[in-house]
């Protein structure tokens, strides 16, 4: 493809500091990632667009944030909060109130581009300590003031919207310290507002910071790693891209502490217990509806990046790829750390995105009968002790070869790693020209995987000229997470919501879980009760009543609490 051919004028300037775009933009204001020319050509072909469609940007959100939404708290209430945390830790301006009200799902970005402002708090509070939070929650409970929590803002489930107004506590500013590091136990206790990079940097630098004998890692690397917090990981039951080896966040939590309207809930630091139902499991995943996570103690692992072994394979079809994946997970020779298996449509897009299409690797695939539109890419790497890591890779190779997989080197994996945290940057580029991309994910067993994949894809592809990519990640001996990514020419909120609801309906209809690691928030909440069952939902509701009798903690539909019956969804509603 000639470099002289037209290529869009993607934005490469930091957004205006007080603009809507500065809120919707992913990550570092000065960082960008553009679709390469092959991906650009694919979009034009799929969406029946021409170069002319990419010469003028649509709604960009460059306007300065400007709206009028009165603060409903009384002067006495405002003064009380200022007395707790100091006037400098109370924000009342419009930009600050909007900035912490939206996450990063497509409905958030669409509203910001259209300057739509809703569900914002009256004020933003920067708590300085657990003691501040105890006072704030006690007062809000007495005054019936809603309380919302903001961590990194990477929620893709509408988890941070202040539907009932009130106050939002921004945990990033002060609540980000290490409380305790214990090398003998291999644990670290941190405040909930600590970011992923800060945690990992701290652990990697343990010899200097804590006089430790070696470096450590948390092993938790979600795609939002650079812009998410420990607290956000825990309260949504998050998973990192290395979870097949290290586990999801609930596997890493040793103990934790919450501030609730009925008092403090604190668990003890033991490696395991049999003292009745787990309080930790009750609180993990509650998304701020029971109380506020102020700190937690996490397992940590020895940091040995020099032992990582990268691999990638191409399979001739999805069935062979799935069978190989299951065999790898059930053979008990150890588990890879990253495990990513793409279906045919995602494979074709990935080979463009990673710059593999047109290379010698691509030519070899074609020569050996691995056909575009059918072949499936499997990539990942191993972690752990040197001999263990090497042995896992060796056994993965044996399984892949048995199922017809062709080795495509560690180079493909390195190309994926290069963009593993940067792919979200492309969303602004695409949406500037009316092209939307978003994700939904679910958990499935091996025996239901093919049915779920076909059911959800059939609905996604029922919309003409739509890309629907799927990969298997966060894999277990019993099944895996299926992650759906859809790209479409779509720029109205109504059309987007109808399509999103349809996908969620078909995930539920197919028998998959409604979420594996994104949480539930307010977006997926209408599907939750049918997913888990009425009796189980009543357990959650009774816990909510106990911890939060006045419904001040993240009210407005999170986890399905305080939804009306006509707001709930189940498969019988499918057309």
C-alpha positions in Angstrom: 0.0 0.0 0.0 1.5 3.3 -1.1 2.3 5.8 1.6 1.2 8.5 -0.9 -2.4 7.3 -0.7 -4.7 9.4 1.4 -4.5 8.8 5.1 -6.8 10.7 7.6 -5.6 13.6 9.6 -5.8 11.9 13.0 -5.7 14.2 16.0 -2.3 14.5 17.6 -2.8 17.5 19.9 -3.7 17.3 23.6 -7.3 18.3 24.1 -8.2 21.7 25.5 -7.7 21.5 29.2 -11.3 22.2 30.2 -13.0 20.6 27.2 -15.4 17.6 27.0 -12.8 15.9 24.9 -10.2 16.1 27.7 -12.7 14.0 29.8 -13.6 11.4 27.1 -10.0 11.0 25.9 -8.3 7.8 27.0 -5.1 8.0 29.1 -2.3 10.5 28.7 -3.5 13.7 27.0 -0.4 13.7 24.8 -0.5 10.0 23.8 -2.2 8.6 20.7 -2.5 5.4 18.6 -3.9 5.5 15.1 -5.3 2.8 13.0 -2.6 1.7 10.5 -3.2 1.8 6.8 -4.3 -1.8 6.5 -6.9 -1.3 9.3 -8.0 1.9 7.7 -8.5 0.1 4.4 -10.6 -2.6 6.1 -12.9 0.0 7.7 -13.5 1.8 4.4 -14.4 -1.5 2.8 -16.6 -2.8 5.6 -18.5 0.4 6.2 -18.7 1.4 2.6 -16.8 4.6 3.3 -14.5 6.6 1.1 -11.5 8.8 1.8 -14.0 11.8 1.6 -15.7 10.4 4.7 -12.5 10.8 6.6 -11.7 14.4 5.6 -14.0 16.2 8.0 -14.4 15.2 11.7 -17.8 14.9 13.3 -18.7 15.9 16.9 -15.3 16.0 18.6 -16.2 17.4 22.0 -13.6 20.2 21.8 -16.1 22.6 23.3 -15.3 23.9 26.8 -17.3 22.3 29.5 -20.2 24.6 30.2 -23.5 23.8 31.9 -25.7 24.9 34.7 -26.6 22.3 37.3 -27.3 23.7 40.7 -25.6 22.3 43.8 -28.4 21.0 46.0 -26.4 20.6 49.2 -27.1 23.3 51.9 -24.5 25.8 53.0 -24.3 24.0 56.3 -23.6 20.7 54.6 -20.9 22.2 52.4 -19.3 23.8 55.4 -19.3 20.5 57.3 -17.5 18.7 54.5 -14.9 21.5 54.3 -14.3 21.2 58.0 -13.6 17.5 57.6 -11.1 17.5 54.7 -10.2 21.2 54.3 -11.6 23.6 51.7 -8.8 22.8 49.2 -10.2 19.2 49.0 -13.7 20.2 48.0 -14.4 20.8 44.3 -17.6 22.6 43.3 -16.7 23.7 39.7 -18.6 22.2 36.7 -15.6 20.6 35.1 -14.6 18.7 38.2 -18.1 17.4 38.8 -18.4 16.1 35.3 -14.9 14.7 35.1 -15.6 12.1 37.8 -19.2 11.3 36.7 -18.5 9.3 33.5 -16.3 6.3 32.9 -15.0 5.0 29.6 -17.9 3.0 28.0 -19.1 4.2 24.6 -22.3 5.7 26.0 -20.1 7.9 28.2 -18.0 9.0 25.3 -21.0 9.7 23.0 -22.7 11.8 25.7 -19.5 13.9 26.2 -19.1 14.5 22.4 -22.7 15.7 22.4 -22.1 17.8 25.5 -24.8 15.9 27.4 -24.4 16.3 31.1 -26.3 14.1 33.5 -25.8 12.1 36.7 -23.2 14.3 38.3 -22.5 14.8 42.0 -23.1 18.1 43.8 -19.4 18.2 44.9 -16.2 16.2 44.6 -14.3 15.4 47.8 -10.7 14.3 48.1 -10.6 12.3 51.3 -7.2 12.3 53.0 -7.5 9.2 55.2 -9.7 6.4 56.5 -10.7 8.7 59.4 -12.0 11.4 56.9 -14.1 8.7 55.1 -15.6 7.5 58.4 -16.7 11.0 59.2 -18.0 11.6 55.7 -20.0 8.4 55.6 -21.4 8.9 59.1 -22.6 12.4 58.2 -24.0 11.5 54.8 -26.0 8.7 56.5 -27.4 11.1 59.0 -28.2 13.7 56.3 -29.3 11.1 53.7 -26.7 12.3 51.2 -25.8 9.9 48.4 -22.1 8.8 48.3 -20.3 7.7 45.1 -16.7 6.5 44.7 -14.2 7.3 41.9 -10.9 5.5 41.4 -9.2 5.6 38.0 -12.4 6.2 36.0 -11.9 3.3 33.6 -15.3 1.8 34.3 -17.1 0.4 31.3 -20.3 -0.4 33.1 -21.5 3.1 34.1 -20.3 2.3 37.6 -19.4 5.8 38.7 -22.4 7.9 37.7 -23.9 9.9 40.5 -27.5 9.2 39.6 -28.9 10.7 42.8 -26.5 13.6 43.1 -24.8 13.9 46.5 -21.0 13.6 46.8 -18.3 11.7 45.0 -15.1 10.7 46.8 -12.1 10.8 44.5 -9.7 8.3 45.9 -6.8 9.1 43.6 -5.5 12.2 45.2 -4.5 11.2 48.7 -5.6 7.6 49.3 -2.7 6.0 47.4 -0.1 5.1 49.9 1.6 1.8 50.9 0.6 0.9 54.4 2.8 -2.2 54.9 5.0 -4.5 52.9 5.8 -8.0 54.2 8.5 -9.9 52.3 8.2 -13.0 54.5 4.5 -13.4 53.9 4.8 -12.0 50.3 2.0 -9.4 50.9 1.5 -5.7 50.5 -1.1 -3.5 52.1 -2.1 -0.4 50.1 -4.8 2.2 50.1 -7.6 1.8 47.6 -6.6 4.8 45.4 -3.2 3.4 44.4 -2.8 3.1 40.7 -1.6 0.0 38.8 1.7 1.5 37.7 2.5 2.9 41.2 1.8 -0.5 42.8 3.9 -2.4 40.2 6.7 0.2 40.4 6.7 -0.1 44.2 6.9 -3.9 44.1 9.6 -4.0 41.4 11.7 -1.6 43.5 11.2 -3.5 46.8 14.9 -4.0 47.3 15.5 -0.2 47.4 12.2 0.8 49.1 11.9 -2.0 51.7 15.4 -3.5 51.8 13.8 -6.7 50.3 16.0 -9.5 49.0 14.3 -9.6 45.6 11.9 -7.8 43.3 8.1 -8.6 43.3 5.1 -8.2 41.1 1.4 -8.1 41.7 0.7 -10.0 38.4 -2.4 -8.0 37.7 -2.3 -6.2 34.4 -5.8 -5.3 33.0 -5.9 -3.4 29.7 -6.8 -0.4 31.9 -3.7 -1.0 34.0 -2.1 2.4 33.5 -5.3 4.3 34.5 -7.1 2.1 37.0 -6.7 1.7 40.8 -6.4 -1.2 43.2 -9.8 -0.3 44.7 -11.5 -0.4 41.3 -10.0 -3.8 40.6 -11.3 -5.3 43.9 -14.8 -3.9 43.9 -15.5 -5.0 40.3 -13.8 -8.4 40.6 -11.4 -7.4 37.9 -9.0 -9.6 35.9 -5.6 -8.8 34.4 -4.3 -10.1 31.1 -1.9 -12.5 33.0 -4.8 -14.0 35.1 -4.5 -17.5 33.7 -1.4 -17.9 35.8 -1.8 -15.3 38.6 -5.6 -15.4 39.0 -8.2 -12.7 39.1 -8.1 -10.0 41.8 -10.3 -12.0 44.2 -7.6 -14.7 44.2 -5.0 -12.0 45.2 -6.9 -10.4 48.1 -5.8 -11.6 51.5 -7.8 -9.1 53.6 -9.5 -5.7 53.4 -11.2 -2.9 55.2 -14.4 -1.0 54.3 -16.2 1.9 55.8 -20.0 1.4 55.7 -23.0 3.3 57.2 -23.2 0.7 60.0 -19.5 0.9 60.8 -16.1 -0.5 59.7 -15.8 -4.0 58.2 -12.3 -5.4 58.5 -11.0 -8.9 57.8 -7.9 -10.5 59.2 -4.7 -11.5 57.4 -4.6 -15.3 57.1 -3.7 -17.4 54.1 -7.0 -19.3 54.3 -9.8 -19.8 56.8 -12.8 -22.0 57.5 -14.6 -19.6 59.8 -18.0 -19.6 58.1 -18.9 -17.8 54.8 -16.3 -15.4 53.6 -16.8 -11.7 54.4 -14.1 -10.9 51.9 -16.1 -12.6 49.1 -19.2 -10.7 50.2 -17.5 -7.4 49.9 -15.4 -8.0 46.7 -17.5 -7.2 43.7 -20.1 -5.1 45.7 -19.0 -1.9 43.7 -19.4 0.5 46.5 -23.0 -0.4 47.3 -22.2 -1.8 50.8 -19.4 0.5 51.7 -16.1 2.1 50.7 -12.9 0.1 50.3 -10.2 2.0 52.1 -7.3 -0.5 52.0 -6.6 -4.1 51.2 -3.7 -6.6 51.5 -2.7 -8.4 48.4 -0.6 -11.4 47.6 2.6 -10.6 45.6 4.8 -12.8 43.5 8.5 -13.0 42.7 9.3 -10.8 39.7 11.2 -12.9 37.1 10.6 -11.3 33.7 13.8 -12.9 32.4 12.0 -16.3 32.6 9.1 -15.3 30.3 8.8 -17.5 27.2 6.7 -16.0 24.4 4.9 -18.1 21.8 2.3 -17.8 19.1 0.6 -20.3 16.9 -1.9 -20.3 14.0 -4.7 -22.9 13.7 -6.7 -23.8 10.6 -10.1 -23.3 12.3 -11.8 -22.3 15.5 -12.7 -25.9 16.5 -9.1 -27.0 16.4 -8.0 -23.9 18.3 -10.6 -24.3 21.1 -9.8 -28.0 21.5 -6.1 -27.2 21.8 -6.9 -24.5 24.3 -8.9 -26.9 26.5 -6.2 -29.5 26.3 -3.5 -27.0 27.4 -5.6 -26.0 30.4 -6.5 -29.6 31.4 -3.1 -31.3 30.9 -1.7 -30.3 34.3 1.8 -29.4 33.1 1.4 -25.9 34.5 -0.4 -22.8 33.1 0.7 -20.0 30.8 0.4 -16.5 32.1 -1.1 -14.8 29.1 -3.4 -16.9 27.0 -5.2 -15.2 24.1 -7.0 -17.1 21.4 -8.7 -15.2 18.6 -11.5 -16.4 16.4 -11.2 -16.0 12.6 -12.6 -12.5 12.3 -10.4 -11.2 15.1 -7.4 -13.0 13.8 -7.7 -11.2 10.4 -8.0 -7.8 12.1 -5.2 -8.6 14.6 -2.8 -9.6 11.9 -3.4 -6.1 10.4 -3.2 -4.3 13.7 0.0 -6.1 14.8 1.7 -5.4 11.4 1.9 -9.1 10.5 -0.2 -9.1 7.4 2.1 -9.0 4.3 5.2 -10.3 6.2 7.1 -13.5 5.8 5.1 -15.0 8.6 1.8 -14.2 6.8 3.1 -15.6 3.5 4.1 -18.9 5.3 0.6 -19.2 6.8 -1.0 -18.9 3.4 1.5 -21.3 1.7 0.7 -23.9 4.4 -3.1 -23.6 4.0 -4.0 -21.4 7.0 -6.6 -19.4 5.2 -7.8 -15.9 5.9 -11.3 -16.0 7.3 -10.8 -19.4 8.9 -7.4 -19.4 10.7 -7.2 -18.6 14.4 -4.3 -16.9 16.2 -3.1 -18.1 19.6 -0.5 -16.1 21.5 0.8 -15.7 25.0 3.7 -16.2 27.3 4.7 -18.1 30.4 5.9 -16.9 33.8 7.5 -18.4 36.8 10.7 -20.3 37.7 13.0 -20.8 34.8 12.6 -24.5 34.3 8.9 -24.4 35.0 8.4 -21.6 32.5 10.4 -23.4 29.8 8.5 -26.7 30.5 5.1 -25.0 30.1 6.1 -23.6 26.7 7.5 -26.9 25.6 4.2 -28.7 26.5 2.1 -26.0 24.9 4.1 -26.6 21.7 3.3 -30.3 21.8 -0.5 -29.7 22.2 -0.6 -27.1 19.5 1.2 -29.4 17.1 -1.2 -32.2 17.9 -4.1 -30.0 16.8 -2.5 -28.7 13.6 -1.1 -25.5 15.0 1.8 -23.8 13.2 4.4 -22.0 15.3 4.5 -18.3 14.3 7.3 -17.2 16.7 7.4 -14.9 19.7 7.5 -11.9 17.4 3.7 -11.9 17.0 3.3 -11.8 20.8 5.8 -9.0 21.1 3.7 -7.0 18.6 0.6 -7.6 20.7 2.5 -6.6 23.9 3.5 -3.3 22.2 -0.1 -2.3 22.0 -1.6 -4.3 24.9 -2.3 -1.1 27.0 -2.5 1.3 24.1 -5.3 0.0 21.9 -8.0 2.1 23.6 -6.4 5.2 22.3 -7.8 4.4 18.8 -11.3 4.9 19.9 -11.1 8.7 19.7 -9.7 8.5 16.1 -12.5 6.2 15.0 -15.3 8.1 16.7 -14.2 11.4 15.2 -15.5 10.0 11.9 -18.6 8.2 13.2 -17.1 4.8 13.7 -17.8 3.2 17.1 -15.9 0.4 18.9 -16.9 -1.2 22.2 -16.6 -4.4 24.1 -18.7 -6.9 26.1 -17.5 -10.0 27.8 -18.8 -13.1 29.5 -17.7 -16.4 31.2 -18.5 -19.7 29.6 -17.8 -23.4 30.1 -16.0 -25.5 27.5 -19.1 -27.4 26.6 -21.1 -24.2 26.0 -18.4 -22.1 24.4 -19.3 -22.9 20.8 -23.0 -22.2 21.3 -22.3 -18.9 23.1 -19.8 -17.8 20.5 -22.3 -18.6 17.6 -25.3 -17.1 19.4 -23.7 -13.8 20.3 -21.9 -13.4 16.9 -25.1 -14.2 15.0 -26.8 -11.3 16.7 -23.8 -9.0 16.3 -23.5 -9.8 12.6 -27.3 -9.4 12.1 -26.5 -5.7 11.9 -25.1 -5.2 8.3 -21.5 -4.1 7.8 -20.4 -4.7 11.4 -17.1 -6.1 12.6 -17.4 -8.6 15.5 -14.2 -9.9 16.9 -14.0 -12.5 19.7 -11.1 -13.8 21.7 -10.8 -16.3 24.5 -8.8 -15.0 27.5 -8.6 -15.5 31.3 -8.7 -19.3 30.7 -9.5 -22.1 33.2 -9.5 -25.9 33.1 -13.4 -25.6 33.1 -13.8 -22.8 30.5 -12.8 -19.3 29.7 -13.8 -15.7 29.3 -15.2 -14.8 25.8 -14.5 -11.2 24.9 -16.5 -9.6 22.1 -15.3 -6.5 20.4 -17.6 -4.8 17.8 -16.8 -2.0 15.4 -19.6 -0.3 13.5 -20.4 3.0 11.7 -22.8 4.3 14.4 -23.0 7.6 16.1 -26.4 8.0 17.7 -26.9 7.1 21.3 -30.3 5.5 20.6 -28.8 3.1 17.9 -25.9 2.3 20.2 -28.0 1.4 23.2 -30.4 -0.7 21.2 -27.5 -2.7 19.8 -25.8 -3.0 23.1 -29.0 -4.2 24.8 -29.4 -6.8 22.1 -25.9 -8.2 22.7 -26.5 -8.4 26.4 -29.8 -10.1 25.8 -28.2 -12.7 23.6 -25.3 -13.3 26.1 -28.0 -14.1 28.7 -30.1 -16.1 26.3 -27.0 -18.3 25.4 -26.5 -19.2 29.1 -23.2 -17.3 29.6 -22.5 -15.1 32.7 -23.3 -11.5 32.2 -19.7 -10.5 33.2 -16.4 -12.1 33.9 -14.3 -9.2 35.0 -15.9 -5.8 34.0 -18.3 -5.9 36.9 -22.0 -5.0 36.6 -22.4 -1.3 37.4 -25.6 0.4 36.2 -25.3 -0.8 32.6 -25.6 -4.6 33.1 -27.6 -4.4 36.3 -31.0 -5.0 34.6 -29.9 -8.5 33.6 -28.4 -9.5 36.9 -31.4 -10.9 38.8 -32.4 -13.3 36.1 -28.7 -14.3 35.7 -28.2 -15.3 39.4 -31.8 -16.1 40.4 -34.4 -14.4 42.7 -33.3 -16.1 45.9 -29.7 -15.2 45.3 -30.6 -11.6 44.5 -32.6 -11.4 47.7 -29.4 -12.3 49.6 -27.7 -9.3 48.0 -30.6 -7.1 48.8 -30.7 -8.1 52.4 -27.0 -7.5 52.8 -27.6 -4.1 51.2 -30.3 -3.3 53.8 -28.0 -4.3 56.6 -24.9 -2.4 55.5 -26.7 0.6 54.0 -30.2 0.9 55.5 -30.8 4.4 54.1 -29.5 3.5 50.6 -26.9 6.2 50.4 -24.1 4.1 48.9 -23.9 4.2 45.1 -27.7 4.3 44.7 -29.4 4.4 41.3 -29.3 0.9 39.9 -25.8 -0.4 40.6 -25.9 -4.2 41.0 -29.7 -4.0 40.3 -30.5 -2.4 43.6 -33.5 0.0 43.5 -34.5 -0.9 40.0 -38.2 -1.0 39.1 -39.6 -4.3 37.9 -40.1 -2.9 34.4 -36.4 -2.0 34.2 -35.3 -5.6 34.6 -34.5 -7.8 31.5 -34.7 -11.6 30.8 -34.6 -13.8 27.7 -38.4 -13.8 27.4 -38.1 -10.1 26.3 -36.2 -11.1 23.1 -38.1 -10.4 20.0 
